[in-house]
Amino acid sequence: MFVTAESRRPASATQYKYIELVYCERPDIQKFIDLVDLRRIVFEFTMTERPPGRVRNHGYPWRLVDARELDRLFAMQVRLRG
């Protein structure tokens, strides 16, 4: 699932508005590797540390630099919203 969203911080919590949702199947691993080599897909480290020594791992997301290249990665895509 790929999500496009807008965010804002009106008070103490971040709010998100989901713009687009795309469900994908049948990935092509070689195209994924090629896009990583070309730096068109990048890894984002999402771990945070807060006092007193608390660490939270938010997962291991990969980010597609240009959403228009999503078609290269998956043979099947269904737009659920957007």
PyMOL Python script that loads the backbone (N, CA, C, O; Angstrom):
from pymol import cmd

cmd.read_pdbstr("""\
ATOM      1  N   MET A   1       0.856  -1.159   0.000  1.00  0.00           N
ATOM      2  CA  MET A   1       0.000   0.000   0.000  1.00  0.00           C
ATOM      3  C   MET A   1       0.907   1.229   0.000  1.00  0.00           C
ATOM      4  O   MET A   1       1.854   1.309   0.783  1.00  0.00           O
ATOM      5  N   PHE A   2       0.620   2.161  -0.863  1.00  0.00           N
ATOM      6  CA  PHE A   2       1.331   3.429  -0.917  1.00  0.00           C
ATOM      7  C   PHE A   2       0.349   4.538  -0.599  1.00  0.00           C
ATOM      8  O   PHE A   2      -0.773   4.561  -1.107  1.00  0.00           O
ATOM      9  N   VAL A   3       0.784   5.456   0.247  1.00  0.00           N
ATOM     10  CA  VAL A   3      -0.087   6.522   0.740  1.00  0.00           C
ATOM     11  C   VAL A   3       0.552   7.876   0.459  1.00  0.00           C
ATOM     12  O   VAL A   3       1.747   8.071   0.682  1.00  0.00           O
ATOM     13  N   THR A   4      -0.262   8.807  -0.034  1.00  0.00           N
ATOM     14  CA  THR A   4       0.146  10.198  -0.168  1.00  0.00           C
ATOM     15  C   THR A   4      -0.701  10.992   0.823  1.00  0.00           C
ATOM     16  O   THR A   4      -1.923  10.846   0.850  1.00  0.00           O
ATOM     17  N   ALA A   5      -0.062  11.829   1.634  1.00  0.00           N
ATOM     18  CA  ALA A   5      -0.799  12.550   2.667  1.00  0.00           C
ATOM     19  C   ALA A   5      -0.228  13.947   2.865  1.00  0.00           C
ATOM     20  O   ALA A   5       0.924  14.224   2.533  1.00  0.00           O
ATOM     21  N   GLU A   6      -1.066  14.816   3.416  1.00  0.00           N
ATOM     22  CA  GLU A   6      -0.643  16.139   3.870  1.00  0.00           C
ATOM     23  C   GLU A   6      -0.685  16.117   5.390  1.00  0.00           C
ATOM     24  O   GLU A   6      -1.491  15.395   5.978  1.00  0.00           O
ATOM     25  N   SER A   7       0.170  16.897   6.029  1.00  0.00           N
ATOM     26  CA  SER A   7       0.167  16.926   7.491  1.00  0.00           C
ATOM     27  C   SER A   7       0.157  18.362   7.990  1.00  0.00           C
ATOM     28  O   SER A   7       0.550  19.291   7.284  1.00  0.00           O
ATOM     29  N   ARG A   8      -0.301  18.516   9.223  1.00  0.00           N
ATOM     30  CA  ARG A   8      -0.267  19.821   9.892  1.00  0.00           C
ATOM     31  C   ARG A   8      -0.212  19.577  11.395  1.00  0.00           C
ATOM     32  O   ARG A   8      -0.575  18.502  11.874  1.00  0.00           O
ATOM     33  N   ARG A   9       0.246  20.590  12.137  1.00  0.00           N
ATOM     34  CA  ARG A   9       0.350  20.528  13.603  1.00  0.00           C
ATOM     35  C   ARG A   9      -0.398  21.705  14.202  1.00  0.00           C
ATOM     36  O   ARG A   9       0.221  22.714  14.538  1.00  0.00           O
ATOM     37  N   PRO A  10      -1.711  21.603  14.346  1.00  0.00           N
ATOM     38  CA  PRO A  10      -2.455  22.736  14.893  1.00  0.00           C
ATOM     39  C   PRO A  10      -2.247  22.924  16.399  1.00  0.00           C
ATOM     40  O   PRO A  10      -2.334  24.045  16.901  1.00  0.00           O
ATOM     41  N   ALA A  11      -1.977  21.841  17.115  1.00  0.00           N
ATOM     42  CA  ALA A  11      -1.779  21.935  18.573  1.00  0.00           C
ATOM     43  C   ALA A  11      -0.585  21.057  18.934  1.00  0.00           C
ATOM     44  O   ALA A  11       0.530  21.295  18.467  1.00  0.00           O
ATOM     45  N   SER A  12      -0.815  20.060  19.750  1.00  0.00           N
ATOM     46  CA  SER A  12       0.294  19.221  20.194  1.00  0.00           C
ATOM     47  C   SER A  12       0.454  17.955  19.361  1.00  0.00           C
ATOM     48  O   SER A  12       1.509  17.323  19.412  1.00  0.00           O
ATOM     49  N   ALA A  13      -0.565  17.567  18.594  1.00  0.00           N
ATOM     50  CA  ALA A  13      -0.499  16.323  17.833  1.00  0.00           C
ATOM     51  C   ALA A  13      -0.523  16.612  16.335  1.00  0.00           C
ATOM     52  O   ALA A  13      -1.185  17.547  15.885  1.00  0.00           O
ATOM     53  N   THR A  14       0.197  15.809  15.575  1.00  0.00           N
ATOM     54  CA  THR A  14       0.193  15.953  14.125  1.00  0.00           C
ATOM     55  C   THR A  14      -1.079  15.341  13.558  1.00  0.00           C
ATOM     56  O   THR A  14      -1.496  14.259  13.974  1.00  0.00           O
ATOM     57  N   GLN A  15      -1.690  16.035  12.613  1.00  0.00           N
ATOM     58  CA  GLN A  15      -2.881  15.541  11.929  1.00  0.00           C
ATOM     59  C   GLN A  15      -2.529  15.269  10.474  1.00  0.00           C
ATOM     60  O   GLN A  15      -1.744  15.997   9.864  1.00  0.00           O
ATOM     61  N   TYR A  16      -3.132  14.189   9.915  1.00  0.00           N
ATOM     62  CA  TYR A  16      -2.859  13.810   8.540  1.00  0.00           C
ATOM     63  C   TYR A  16      -4.146  13.792   7.726  1.00  0.00           C
ATOM     64  O   TYR A  16      -5.199  13.389   8.219  1.00  0.00           O
ATOM     65  N   LYS A  17      -4.050  14.228   6.492  1.00  0.00           N
ATOM     66  CA  LYS A  17      -5.151  14.132   5.534  1.00  0.00           C
ATOM     67  C   LYS A  17      -4.645  13.254   4.394  1.00  0.00           C
ATOM     68  O   LYS A  17      -3.717  13.626   3.675  1.00  0.00           O
ATOM     69  N   TYR A  18      -5.268  12.077   4.236  1.00  0.00           N
ATOM     70  CA  TYR A  18      -4.840  11.140   3.213  1.00  0.00           C
ATOM     71  C   TYR A  18      -5.400  11.564   1.858  1.00  0.00           C
ATOM     72  O   TYR A  18      -6.608  11.737   1.699  1.00  0.00           O
ATOM     73  N   ILE A  19      -4.515  11.725   0.897  1.00  0.00           N
ATOM     74  CA  ILE A  19      -4.871  12.209  -0.426  1.00  0.00           C
ATOM     75  C   ILE A  19      -5.077  11.045  -1.391  1.00  0.00           C
ATOM     76  O   ILE A  19      -6.058  11.004  -2.133  1.00  0.00           O
ATOM     77  N   GLU A  20      -4.139  10.104  -1.370  1.00  0.00           N
ATOM     78  CA  GLU A  20      -4.192   9.002  -2.315  1.00  0.00           C
ATOM     79  C   GLU A  20      -3.756   7.703  -1.647  1.00  0.00           C
ATOM     80  O   GLU A  20      -2.812   7.689  -0.857  1.00  0.00           O
ATOM     81  N   LEU A  21      -4.455   6.602  -1.970  1.00  0.00           N
ATOM     82  CA  LEU A  21      -4.100   5.269  -1.505  1.00  0.00           C
ATOM     83  C   LEU A  21      -4.011   4.366  -2.726  1.00  0.00           C
ATOM     84  O   LEU A  21      -4.932   4.325  -3.541  1.00  0.00           O
ATOM     85  N   VAL A  22      -2.907   3.646  -2.852  1.00  0.00           N
ATOM     86  CA  VAL A  22      -2.720   2.734  -3.982  1.00  0.00           C
ATOM     87  C   VAL A  22      -2.297   1.372  -3.438  1.00  0.00           C
ATOM     88  O   VAL A  22      -1.275   1.250  -2.762  1.00  0.00           O
ATOM     89  N   TYR A  23      -3.103   0.345  -3.746  1.00  0.00           N
ATOM     90  CA  TYR A  23      -2.792  -1.028  -3.356  1.00  0.00           C
ATOM     91  C   TYR A  23      -2.039  -1.678  -4.516  1.00  0.00           C
ATOM     92  O   TYR A  23      -2.452  -1.564  -5.670  1.00  0.00           O
ATOM     93  N   CYS A  24      -0.925  -2.365  -4.206  1.00  0.00           N
ATOM     94  CA  CYS A  24      -0.081  -2.948  -5.253  1.00  0.00           C
ATOM     95  C   CYS A  24       0.181  -4.431  -4.996  1.00  0.00           C
ATOM     96  O   CYS A  24       0.272  -4.877  -3.852  1.00  0.00           O
ATOM     97  N   GLU A  25       0.301  -5.181  -6.096  1.00  0.00           N
ATOM     98  CA  GLU A  25       0.663  -6.595  -6.037  1.00  0.00           C
ATOM     99  C   GLU A  25       1.640  -6.921  -7.157  1.00  0.00           C
ATOM    100  O   GLU A  25       1.814  -6.145  -8.096  1.00  0.00           O
ATOM    101  N   ARG A  26       2.274  -8.084  -7.040  1.00  0.00           N
ATOM    102  CA  ARG A  26       3.209  -8.624  -8.023  1.00  0.00           C
ATOM    103  C   ARG A  26       4.419  -7.710  -8.251  1.00  0.00           C
ATOM    104  O   ARG A  26       4.606  -7.167  -9.340  1.00  0.00           O
ATOM    105  N   PRO A  27       5.237  -7.550  -7.198  1.00  0.00           N
ATOM    106  CA  PRO A  27       6.432  -6.702  -7.330  1.00  0.00           C
ATOM    107  C   PRO A  27       7.491  -7.350  -8.219  1.00  0.00           C
ATOM    108  O   PRO A  27       7.536  -8.571  -8.374  1.00  0.00           O
ATOM    109  N   ASP A  28       8.328  -6.514  -8.790  1.00  0.00           N
ATOM    110  CA  ASP A  28       9.468  -6.963  -9.589  1.00  0.00           C
ATOM    111  C   ASP A  28      10.729  -6.620  -8.804  1.00  0.00           C
ATOM    112  O   ASP A  28      11.143  -5.461  -8.766  1.00  0.00           O
ATOM    113  N   ILE A  29      11.341  -7.621  -8.179  1.00  0.00           N
ATOM    114  CA  ILE A  29      12.475  -7.384  -7.275  1.00  0.00           C
ATOM    115  C   ILE A  29      13.682  -6.826  -8.038  1.00  0.00           C
ATOM    116  O   ILE A  29      14.424  -6.011  -7.488  1.00  0.00           O
ATOM    117  N   GLN A  30      13.894  -7.242  -9.282  1.00  0.00           N
ATOM    118  CA  GLN A  30      15.040  -6.715 -10.029  1.00  0.00           C
ATOM    119  C   GLN A  30      14.875  -5.229 -10.309  1.00  0.00           C
ATOM    120  O   GLN A  30      15.849  -4.479 -10.241  1.00  0.00           O
ATOM    121  N   LYS A  31      13.669  -4.792 -10.619  1.00  0.00           N
ATOM    122  CA  LYS A  31      13.430  -3.365 -10.837  1.00  0.00           C
ATOM    123  C   LYS A  31      13.615  -2.582  -9.539  1.00  0.00           C
ATOM    124  O   LYS A  31      14.094  -1.448  -9.563  1.00  0.00           O
ATOM    125  N   PHE A  32      13.236  -3.184  -8.398  1.00  0.00           N
ATOM    126  CA  PHE A  32      13.458  -2.560  -7.090  1.00  0.00           C
ATOM    127  C   PHE A  32      14.955  -2.350  -6.871  1.00  0.00           C
ATOM    128  O   PHE A  32      15.386  -1.258  -6.499  1.00  0.00           O
ATOM    129  N   ILE A  33      15.737  -3.390  -7.100  1.00  0.00           N
ATOM    130  CA  ILE A  33      17.192  -3.304  -6.919  1.00  0.00           C
ATOM    131  C   ILE A  33      17.791  -2.248  -7.852  1.00  0.00           C
ATOM    132  O   ILE A  33      18.659  -1.472  -7.451  1.00  0.00           O
ATOM    133  N   ASP A  34      17.314  -2.230  -9.107  1.00  0.00           N
ATOM    134  CA  ASP A  34      17.808  -1.227 -10.061  1.00  0.00           C
ATOM    135  C   ASP A  34      17.504   0.194  -9.582  1.00  0.00           C
ATOM    136  O   ASP A  34      18.360   1.073  -9.682  1.00  0.00           O
ATOM    137  N   LEU A  35      16.297   0.428  -9.065  1.00  0.00           N
ATOM    138  CA  LEU A  35      15.931   1.764  -8.588  1.00  0.00           C
ATOM    139  C   LEU A  35      16.717   2.152  -7.331  1.00  0.00           C
ATOM    140  O   LEU A  35      17.018   3.330  -7.134  1.00  0.00           O
ATOM    141  N   VAL A  36      17.048   1.187  -6.489  1.00  0.00           N
ATOM    142  CA  VAL A  36      17.903   1.469  -5.321  1.00  0.00           C
ATOM    143  C   VAL A  36      19.296   1.873  -5.811  1.00  0.00           C
ATOM    144  O   VAL A  36      19.870   2.846  -5.322  1.00  0.00           O
ATOM    145  N   ASP A  37      19.830   1.133  -6.768  1.00  0.00           N
ATOM    146  CA  ASP A  37      21.153   1.467  -7.329  1.00  0.00           C
ATOM    147  C   ASP A  37      21.175   2.867  -7.928  1.00  0.00           C
ATOM    148  O   ASP A  37      22.179   3.574  -7.841  1.00  0.00           O
ATOM    149  N   LEU A  38      20.070   3.259  -8.532  1.00  0.00           N
ATOM    150  CA  LEU A  38      19.972   4.585  -9.144  1.00  0.00           C
ATOM    151  C   LEU A  38      19.586   5.680  -8.149  1.00  0.00           C
ATOM    152  O   LEU A  38      19.462   6.849  -8.514  1.00  0.00           O
ATOM    153  N   ARG A  39      19.399   5.285  -6.888  1.00  0.00           N
ATOM    154  CA  ARG A  39      18.973   6.198  -5.812  1.00  0.00           C
ATOM    155  C   ARG A  39      17.606   6.817  -6.102  1.00  0.00           C
ATOM    156  O   ARG A  39      17.335   7.960  -5.732  1.00  0.00           O
ATOM    157  N   ARG A  40      16.755   6.044  -6.767  1.00  0.00           N
ATOM    158  CA  ARG A  40      15.370   6.459  -7.013  1.00  0.00           C
ATOM    159  C   ARG A  40      14.464   5.908  -5.914  1.00  0.00           C
ATOM    160  O   ARG A  40      13.330   6.357  -5.747  1.00  0.00           O
ATOM    161  N   ILE A  41      14.984   4.922  -5.164  1.00  0.00           N
ATOM    162  CA  ILE A  41      14.350   4.422  -3.944  1.00  0.00           C
ATOM    163  C   ILE A  41      15.397   4.553  -2.850  1.00  0.00           C
ATOM    164  O   ILE A  41      16.531   4.103  -3.018  1.00  0.00           O
ATOM    165  N   VAL A  42      15.026   5.166  -1.730  1.00  0.00           N
ATOM    166  CA  VAL A  42      15.975   5.381  -0.637  1.00  0.00           C
ATOM    167  C   VAL A  42      15.405   4.835   0.668  1.00  0.00           C
ATOM    168  O   VAL A  42      14.190   4.783   0.861  1.00  0.00           O
ATOM    169  N   PHE A  43      16.297   4.435   1.545  1.00  0.00           N
ATOM    170  CA  PHE A  43      15.937   3.940   2.871  1.00  0.00           C
ATOM    171  C   PHE A  43      15.896   5.115   3.837  1.00  0.00           C
ATOM    172  O   PHE A  43      16.797   5.954   3.849  1.00  0.00           O
ATOM    173  N   GLU A  44      14.841   5.167   4.650  1.00  0.00           N
ATOM    174  CA  GLU A  44      14.746   6.228   5.654  1.00  0.00           C
ATOM    175  C   GLU A  44      14.793   5.606   7.044  1.00  0.00           C
ATOM    176  O   GLU A  44      13.949   4.787   7.407  1.00  0.00           O
ATOM    177  N   PHE A  45      15.789   6.011   7.804  1.00  0.00           N
ATOM    178  CA  PHE A  45      15.953   5.512   9.168  1.00  0.00           C
ATOM    179  C   PHE A  45      14.993   6.280  10.067  1.00  0.00           C
ATOM    180  O   PHE A  45      15.085   7.505  10.152  1.00  0.00           O
ATOM    181  N   THR A  46      14.078   5.592  10.738  1.00  0.00           N
ATOM    182  CA  THR A  46      13.019   6.277  11.482  1.00  0.00           C
ATOM    183  C   THR A  46      13.019   5.975  12.980  1.00  0.00           C
ATOM    184  O   THR A  46      11.960   5.960  13.607  1.00  0.00           O
ATOM    185  N   MET A  47      14.173   5.740  13.547  1.00  0.00           N
ATOM    186  CA  MET A  47      14.258   5.496  14.978  1.00  0.00           C
ATOM    187  C   MET A  47      14.404   6.834  15.711  1.00  0.00           C
ATOM    188  O   MET A  47      15.120   7.725  15.255  1.00  0.00           O
ATOM    189  N   THR A  48      13.724   6.963  16.839  1.00  0.00           N
ATOM    190  CA  THR A  48      13.850   8.178  17.644  1.00  0.00           C
ATOM    191  C   THR A  48      14.274   7.805  19.058  1.00  0.00           C
ATOM    192  O   THR A  48      14.003   6.707  19.543  1.00  0.00           O
ATOM    193  N   GLU A  49      14.946   8.753  19.705  1.00  0.00           N
ATOM    194  CA  GLU A  49      15.364   8.561  21.098  1.00  0.00           C
ATOM    195  C   GLU A  49      14.867   9.753  21.906  1.00  0.00           C
ATOM    196  O   GLU A  49      15.031  10.908  21.514  1.00  0.00           O
ATOM    197  N   ARG A  50      14.258   9.443  23.039  1.00  0.00           N
ATOM    198  CA  ARG A  50      13.758  10.494  23.923  1.00  0.00           C
ATOM    199  C   ARG A  50      14.244  10.212  25.336  1.00  0.00           C
ATOM    200  O   ARG A  50      14.375   9.056  25.739  1.00  0.00           O
ATOM    201  N   PRO A  51      14.506  11.256  26.070  1.00  0.00           N
ATOM    202  CA  PRO A  51      14.946  11.057  27.446  1.00  0.00           C
ATOM    203  C   PRO A  51      13.839  10.393  28.253  1.00  0.00           C
ATOM    204  O   PRO A  51      12.669  10.622  27.948  1.00  0.00           O
ATOM    205  N   PRO A  52      14.123   9.630  29.209  1.00  0.00           N
ATOM    206  CA  PRO A  52      15.446   9.183  29.672  1.00  0.00           C
ATOM    207  C   PRO A  52      15.866   7.864  29.034  1.00  0.00           C
ATOM    208  O   PRO A  52      15.666   6.802  29.625  1.00  0.00           O
ATOM    209  N   GLY A  53      16.435   7.917  27.857  1.00  0.00           N
ATOM    210  CA  GLY A  53      16.956   6.730  27.186  1.00  0.00           C
ATOM    211  C   GLY A  53      15.911   5.871  26.499  1.00  0.00           C
ATOM    212  O   GLY A  53      16.187   4.716  26.174  1.00  0.00           O
ATOM    213  N   ARG A  54      14.732   6.398  26.272  1.00  0.00           N
ATOM    214  CA  ARG A  54      13.702   5.632  25.571  1.00  0.00           C
ATOM    215  C   ARG A  54      13.970   5.683  24.069  1.00  0.00           C
ATOM    216  O   ARG A  54      14.217   6.749  23.505  1.00  0.00           O
ATOM    217  N   VAL A  55      13.916   4.523  23.439  1.00  0.00           N
ATOM    218  CA  VAL A  55      14.139   4.441  22.002  1.00  0.00           C
ATOM    219  C   VAL A  55      12.910   3.815  21.365  1.00  0.00           C
ATOM    220  O   VAL A  55      12.366   2.833  21.870  1.00  0.00           O
ATOM    221  N   ARG A  56      12.487   4.385  20.266  1.00  0.00           N
ATOM    222  CA  ARG A  56      11.337   3.835  19.543  1.00  0.00           C
ATOM    223  C   ARG A  56      11.726   3.649  18.082  1.00  0.00           C
ATOM    224  O   ARG A  56      12.193   4.578  17.422  1.00  0.00           O
ATOM    225  N   ASN A  57      11.521   2.425  17.591  1.00  0.00           N
ATOM    226  CA  ASN A  57      11.796   2.113  16.204  1.00  0.00           C
ATOM    227  C   ASN A  57      10.484   2.187  15.440  1.00  0.00           C
ATOM    228  O   ASN A  57       9.537   1.474  15.774  1.00  0.00           O
ATOM    229  N   HIS A  58      10.410   3.026  14.435  1.00  0.00           N
ATOM    230  CA  HIS A  58       9.185   3.237  13.665  1.00  0.00           C
ATOM    231  C   HIS A  58       9.128   2.364  12.411  1.00  0.00           C
ATOM    232  O   HIS A  58       8.270   2.579  11.555  1.00  0.00           O
ATOM    233  N   GLY A  59      10.008   1.402  12.291  1.00  0.00           N
ATOM    234  CA  GLY A  59      10.000   0.518  11.131  1.00  0.00           C
ATOM    235  C   GLY A  59      11.115   0.842  10.162  1.00  0.00           C
ATOM    236  O   GLY A  59      11.986   1.666  10.439  1.00  0.00           O
ATOM    237  N   TYR A  60      11.073   0.186   9.036  1.00  0.00           N
ATOM    238  CA  TYR A  60      12.132   0.315   8.038  1.00  0.00           C
ATOM    239  C   TYR A  60      11.528   0.678   6.680  1.00  0.00           C
ATOM    240  O   TYR A  60      11.447  -0.169   5.790  1.00  0.00           O
ATOM    241  N   PRO A  61      11.107   1.923   6.520  1.00  0.00           N
ATOM    242  CA  PRO A  61      10.448   2.304   5.263  1.00  0.00           C
ATOM    243  C   PRO A  61      11.436   2.622   4.145  1.00  0.00           C
ATOM    244  O   PRO A  61      12.513   3.177   4.365  1.00  0.00           O
ATOM    245  N   TRP A  62      11.030   2.253   2.960  1.00  0.00           N
ATOM    246  CA  TRP A  62      11.721   2.653   1.746  1.00  0.00           C
ATOM    247  C   TRP A  62      10.868   3.725   1.100  1.00  0.00           C
ATOM    248  O   TRP A  62       9.644   3.596   1.075  1.00  0.00           O
ATOM    249  N   ARG A  63      11.469   4.767   0.583  1.00  0.00           N
ATOM    250  CA  ARG A  63      10.720   5.863  -0.032  1.00  0.00           C
ATOM    251  C   ARG A  63      11.061   5.941  -1.513  1.00  0.00           C
ATOM    252  O   ARG A  63      12.229   5.973  -1.900  1.00  0.00           O
ATOM    253  N   LEU A  64      10.032   5.971  -2.319  1.00  0.00           N
ATOM    254  CA  LEU A  64      10.182   6.152  -3.757  1.00  0.00           C
ATOM    255  C   LEU A  64      10.337   7.650  -4.003  1.00  0.00           C
ATOM    256  O   LEU A  64       9.440   8.426  -3.674  1.00  0.00           O
ATOM    257  N   VAL A  65      11.459   8.060  -4.574  1.00  0.00           N
ATOM    258  CA  VAL A  65      11.776   9.474  -4.757  1.00  0.00           C
ATOM    259  C   VAL A  65      10.748  10.159  -5.660  1.00  0.00           C
ATOM    260  O   VAL A  65      10.345  11.293  -5.402  1.00  0.00           O
ATOM    261  N   ASP A  66      10.332   9.470  -6.709  1.00  0.00           N
ATOM    262  CA  ASP A  66       9.351  10.027  -7.654  1.00  0.00           C
ATOM    263  C   ASP A  66       8.198   9.033  -7.779  1.00  0.00           C
ATOM    264  O   ASP A  66       8.373   7.938  -8.312  1.00  0.00           O
ATOM    265  N   ALA A  67       7.030   9.413  -7.290  1.00  0.00           N
ATOM    266  CA  ALA A  67       5.875   8.515  -7.270  1.00  0.00           C
ATOM    267  C   ALA A  67       5.478   8.036  -8.663  1.00  0.00           C
ATOM    268  O   ALA A  67       4.824   7.001  -8.792  1.00  0.00           O
ATOM    269  N   ARG A  68       5.855   8.759  -9.690  1.00  0.00           N
ATOM    270  CA  ARG A  68       5.521   8.340 -11.058  1.00  0.00           C
ATOM    271  C   ARG A  68       6.220   7.040 -11.444  1.00  0.00           C
ATOM    272  O   ARG A  68       5.826   6.401 -12.420  1.00  0.00           O
ATOM    273  N   GLU A  69       7.250   6.636 -10.699  1.00  0.00           N
ATOM    274  CA  GLU A  69       7.969   5.398 -11.001  1.00  0.00           C
ATOM    275  C   GLU A  69       7.344   4.170 -10.344  1.00  0.00           C
ATOM    276  O   GLU A  69       7.863   3.061 -10.480  1.00  0.00           O
ATOM    277  N   LEU A  70       6.249   4.359  -9.642  1.00  0.00           N
ATOM    278  CA  LEU A  70       5.561   3.240  -9.000  1.00  0.00           C
ATOM    279  C   LEU A  70       5.163   2.187 -10.032  1.00  0.00           C
ATOM    280  O   LEU A  70       5.195   0.992  -9.740  1.00  0.00           O
ATOM    281  N   ASP A  71       4.793   2.618 -11.222  1.00  0.00           N
ATOM    282  CA  ASP A  71       4.401   1.691 -12.286  1.00  0.00           C
ATOM    283  C   ASP A  71       5.513   0.714 -12.655  1.00  0.00           C
ATOM    284  O   ASP A  71       5.236  -0.389 -13.126  1.00  0.00           O
ATOM    285  N   ARG A  72       6.743   1.102 -12.451  1.00  0.00           N
ATOM    286  CA  ARG A  72       7.878   0.225 -12.786  1.00  0.00           C
ATOM    287  C   ARG A  72       8.034  -0.911 -11.790  1.00  0.00           C
ATOM    288  O   ARG A  72       8.639  -1.932 -12.118  1.00  0.00           O
ATOM    289  N   LEU A  73       7.505  -0.761 -10.587  1.00  0.00           N
ATOM    290  CA  LEU A  73       7.738  -1.741  -9.531  1.00  0.00           C
ATOM    291  C   LEU A  73       6.696  -2.840  -9.419  1.00  0.00           C
ATOM    292  O   LEU A  73       7.021  -3.957  -9.017  1.00  0.00           O
ATOM    293  N   PHE A  74       5.462  -2.548  -9.765  1.00  0.00           N
ATOM    294  CA  PHE A  74       4.377  -3.495  -9.538  1.00  0.00           C
ATOM    295  C   PHE A  74       3.566  -3.725 -10.803  1.00  0.00           C
ATOM    296  O   PHE A  74       3.216  -2.780 -11.510  1.00  0.00           O
ATOM    297  N   ALA A  75       3.270  -4.996 -11.082  1.00  0.00           N
ATOM    298  CA  ALA A  75       2.477  -5.341 -12.257  1.00  0.00           C
ATOM    299  C   ALA A  75       1.004  -4.993 -12.059  1.00  0.00           C
ATOM    300  O   ALA A  75       0.303  -4.707 -13.029  1.00  0.00           O
ATOM    301  N   MET A  76       0.529  -5.015 -10.816  1.00  0.00           N
ATOM    302  CA  MET A  76      -0.868  -4.692 -10.549  1.00  0.00           C
ATOM    303  C   MET A  76      -0.973  -3.557  -9.536  1.00  0.00           C
ATOM    304  O   MET A  76      -0.338  -3.590  -8.482  1.00  0.00           O
ATOM    305  N   GLN A  77      -1.778  -2.558  -9.868  1.00  0.00           N
ATOM    306  CA  GLN A  77      -2.017  -1.427  -8.972  1.00  0.00           C
ATOM    307  C   GLN A  77      -3.495  -1.087  -8.997  1.00  0.00           C
ATOM    308  O   GLN A  77      -4.120  -1.038 -10.057  1.00  0.00           O
ATOM    309  N   VAL A  78      -4.052  -0.851  -7.799  1.00  0.00           N
ATOM    310  CA  VAL A  78      -5.454  -0.456  -7.690  1.00  0.00           C
ATOM    311  C   VAL A  78      -5.503   0.831  -6.877  1.00  0.00           C
ATOM    312  O   VAL A  78      -5.083   0.856  -5.720  1.00  0.00           O
ATOM    313  N   ARG A  79      -6.018   1.904  -7.484  1.00  0.00           N
ATOM    314  CA  ARG A  79      -6.176   3.170  -6.769  1.00  0.00           C
ATOM    315  C   ARG A  79      -7.440   3.089  -5.942  1.00  0.00           C
ATOM    316  O   ARG A  79      -8.537   2.965  -6.485  1.00  0.00           O
ATOM    317  N   LEU A  80      -7.292   3.158  -4.630  1.00  0.00           N
ATOM    318  CA  LEU A  80      -8.434   3.072  -3.717  1.00  0.00           C
ATOM    319  C   LEU A  80      -8.981   4.437  -3.378  1.00  0.00           C
ATOM    320  O   LEU A  80     -10.139   4.587  -2.990  1.00  0.00           O
ATOM    321  N   ARG A  81      -8.125   5.429  -3.531  1.00  0.00           N
ATOM    322  CA  ARG A  81      -8.527   6.821  -3.270  1.00  0.00           C
ATOM    323  C   ARG A  81      -7.575   7.732  -4.011  1.00  0.00           C
ATOM    324  O   ARG A  81      -6.372   7.476  -4.061  1.00  0.00           O
ATOM    325  N   GLY A  82      -8.102   8.782  -4.579  1.00  0.00           N
ATOM    326  CA  GLY A  82      -7.238   9.755  -5.227  1.00  0.00           C
ATOM    327  C   GLY A  82      -7.391   9.796  -6.714  1.00  0.00           C
ATOM    328  O   GLY A  82      -6.716  10.578  -7.383  1.00  0.00           O
TER     329      GLY A  82
END
""", "prot")
cmd.dss("prot")
cmd.show_as("cartoon", "prot")
cmd.util.cbc("prot")
cmd.orient("prot")
